[in-house]
Amino acid sequence: MARTVVRRLLVEHGLGGLAELGALTASELLGNAYMFTPGRDVSLAVRWRFGVLRLTVFDEHQEHAVEAGVACRAYRREALAVLESVVGECGGIVGLAAAERPLAGSRLWAVLPREAAERYAVL
């Protein structure tokens, strides 16, 4: 459902070139959030500003003690490795961090410049 919504949203706003990469990215970020916070709420924000598409997912991932938190974040980043590689090849970035207060949980994001669509088409 997320892929369909993001694809349609981008096409309807004149960003059809980013539709496939945007849909893939949104579904991978959401998939990571669901995998690490099963049964909890997640949200997706889609924003186009200054020629860059930003996809942000917030989840309710629990806080860990310092050592466990470092290990958990590394495991989550590993689960995003393929997406990070694809997005990086296209000139974008993928990130993961703790959500800033007053929110709890994690924030996953990707930043895709308009040119990323052209690079993705040749991958």
Number of C-alpha atoms within 10 A of each C-alpha: 8 14 18 12 13 24 22 15 17 21 15 11 9 10 17 16 18 23 22 19 24 28 21 17 25 27 18 19 26 22 15 19 25 17 12 18 17 13 9 11 12 18 12 19 11 16 13 16 8 8 10 15 21 20 22 22 22 24 25 22 20 12 13 12 7 9 8 11 14 12 12 15 16 13 13 17 19 12 16 19 13 12 19 20 14 19 24 16 14 22 17 20 18 23 14 19 13 19 17 10 7 5 12 15 18 23 23 24 22 23 22 24 18 19 15 23 21 13 15 17 12 7 8
